[in-house]
Amino acid sequence: MSRVNKSQYAILGLLSKRPMSGYDMKRLLDRMSGFYWSESNAQLYPVLKKLAQENKVTSALDPASGARNRIIYTITNAGLDFLKEWLLQPVDRACYREEMILKVSLGHNINKKELMRHLKDYSDDLQAQKKQRDKVQRHIETDHVGRDDQLYLMMTYDFSEKVIDAKLAWCEETLKKLETA
């Protein structure tokens, strides 16, 4: 069975909101969706090229970009239809990978203090993610008022809040177990 590149749907989803450059898409994904979906530039631009070849997006040089030759992408009707068709399909089971969990499962092979240091660093990173998530949620609450996507974005951020809080609670519990072990 061939695997479908789901990045195309993330890109079409962004473009369903408004036309934008690849740089704008990458920045928006990093800022707003990083906790559940990420794309590197190495992933983003080949997918944009493929979507353009399939007439799912169009591209045009932004005349205001000057020497930077900024390309603006716009979703086509065919691209929007393709996106909507995918949205109606059943959800594939997520392939979950979490390096911290793997390291804990193999923790008997290293010094307990080193594993605890990893857990503390992981917890600090989660705290930073939580601050970023809260900042974006406030943006959605204020700047998306009256927009069609506000309710759906808020539900997404509710999910991320619960996931981050659960991971933080797990870190705290695991550190206590290691301290008393």
PEVEN-V506816 format. One record per residue. N is the residue number from 1. RES is the residue in one letter. PSI is psi in degrees with one decimal (* if undefined). OMEGA is omega in whole degrees, 0 to 359 (NA if undefined). Layout:
N|RES|PSI|OMEGA ; N|RES|PSI|OMEGA
//
This chain:
1|M|128.7|180 ; 2|S|144.7|179 ; 3|R|134.3|179 ; 4|V|134.7|178 ; 5|N|104.8|183 ; 6|K|-12.4|178 ; 7|S|-33.6|181 ; 8|Q|-34.4|181 ; 9|Y|-37.3|176 ; 10|A|-43.3|180 ; 11|I|-47.1|178 ; 12|L|-36.6|177 ; 13|G|-42.9|177 ; 14|L|-45.5|182 ; 15|L|-17.9|176 ; 16|S|-16.8|178 ; 17|K|-41.7|180 ; 18|R|155.8|174 ; 19|P|145.9|178 ; 20|M|167.0|178 ; 21|S|166.4|175 ; 22|G|-39.2|178 ; 23|Y|-44.2|179 ; 24|D|-40.9|179 ; 25|M|-47.3|181 ; 26|K|-45.9|180 ; 27|R|-43.5|180 ; 28|L|-42.6|177 ; 29|L|-44.6|180 ; 30|D|-42.8|185 ; 31|R|-43.0|190 ; 32|M|-28.4|189 ; 33|S|3.9|186 ; 34|G|-26.4|182 ; 35|F|-15.1|178 ; 36|Y|-13.5|179 ; 37|W|128.0|178 ; 38|S|152.8|178 ; 39|E|137.1|172 ; 40|S|164.2|176 ; 41|N|-33.2|179 ; 42|A|-24.7|176 ; 43|Q|-42.1|189 ; 44|L|-52.6|188 ; 45|Y|-39.8|175 ; 46|P|-36.1|179 ; 47|V|-41.3|177 ; 48|L|-41.9|179 ; 49|K|-44.3|180 ; 50|K|-42.9|179 ; 51|L|-35.7|177 ; 52|A|-41.7|178 ; 53|Q|-32.1|180 ; 54|E|6.7|180 ; 55|N|31.3|176 ; 56|K|-18.6|172 ; 57|V|156.3|171 ; 58|T|160.8|178 ; 59|S|146.6|179 ; 60|A|145.3|177 ; 61|L|130.7|177 ; 62|D|110.4|183 ; 63|P|-22.3|180 ; 64|A|-5.8|185 ; 65|S|-11.8|178 ; 66|G|-136.6|184 ; 67|A|-15.3|181 ; 68|R|-18.8|180 ; 69|N|52.8|181 ; 70|R|127.6|180 ; 71|I|130.2|177 ; 72|I|129.3|180 ; 73|Y|143.0|179 ; 74|T|136.5|178 ; 75|I|141.8|176 ; 76|T|172.1|175 ; 77|N|-39.1|178 ; 78|A|-38.7|178 ; 79|G|-40.7|178 ; 80|L|-40.4|176 ; 81|D|-42.4|179 ; 82|F|-43.9|178 ; 83|L|-46.6|181 ; 84|K|-37.2|178 ; 85|E|-44.1|178 ; 86|W|-40.3|181 ; 87|L|-26.0|180 ; 88|L|-10.6|181 ; 89|Q|153.2|175 ; 90|P|151.8|181 ; 91|V|131.5|175 ; 92|D|147.7|176 ; 93|R|135.6|182 ; 94|A|142.6|173 ; 95|C|104.5|188 ; 96|Y|130.3|176 ; 97|R|126.7|179 ; 98|E|106.2|185 ; 99|E|-36.5|181 ; 100|M|-40.9|180 ; 101|I|-40.2|178 ; 102|L|-43.6|180 ; 103|K|-39.6|178 ; 104|V|-42.1|181 ; 105|S|-23.3|179 ; 106|L|13.4|186 ; 107|G|-21.3|180 ; 108|H|-11.7|182 ; 109|N|-5.1|180 ; 110|I|170.6|177 ; 111|N|136.5|182 ; 112|K|-37.0|180 ; 113|K|-36.2|178 ; 114|E|-41.8|178 ; 115|L|-40.1|178 ; 116|M|-37.2|177 ; 117|R|-43.4|177 ; 118|H|-44.0|181 ; 119|L|-40.0|178 ; 120|K|-42.5|177 ; 121|D|-41.8|178 ; 122|Y|-43.7|178 ; 123|S|-42.3|177 ; 124|D|-41.7|178 ; 125|D|-41.0|178 ; 126|L|-38.5|177 ; 127|Q|-40.4|178 ; 128|A|-40.7|177 ; 129|Q|-40.8|180 ; 130|K|-43.2|178 ; 131|K|-44.2|179 ; 132|Q|-43.1|179 ; 133|R|-43.6|179 ; 134|D|-39.1|178 ; 135|K|-44.7|180 ; 136|V|-38.6|179 ; 137|Q|-42.0|177 ; 138|R|-39.0|177 ; 139|H|-45.3|180 ; 140|I|-41.6|181 ; 141|E|-33.0|183 ; 142|T|-45.7|187 ; 143|D|-11.0|181 ; 144|H|11.3|180 ; 145|V|128.1|179 ; 146|G|-4.6|179 ; 147|R|150.0|181 ; 148|D|-27.7|186 ; 149|D|-6.1|187 ; 150|Q|-50.9|182 ; 151|L|-43.2|184 ; 152|Y|-39.2|176 ; 153|L|-39.7|179 ; 154|M|-39.1|178 ; 155|M|-38.7|178 ; 156|T|-43.8|181 ; 157|Y|-28.1|172 ; 158|D|-43.0|178 ; 159|F|-48.5|183 ; 160|S|-35.7|178 ; 161|E|-45.4|180 ; 162|K|-39.2|180 ; 163|V|-48.4|181 ; 164|I|-44.3|179 ; 165|D|-40.0|179 ; 166|A|-41.5|179 ; 167|K|-40.5|178 ; 168|L|-42.2|178 ; 169|A|-41.7|178 ; 170|W|-43.6|179 ; 171|C|-47.2|181 ; 172|E|-47.3|179 ; 173|E|-42.6|182 ; 174|T|-40.1|177 ; 175|L|-41.0|179 ; 176|K|-41.3|178 ; 177|K|-41.4|180 ; 178|L|-35.4|178 ; 179|E|-34.9|183 ; 180|T|-5.2|182 ; 181|A|*|NA
//
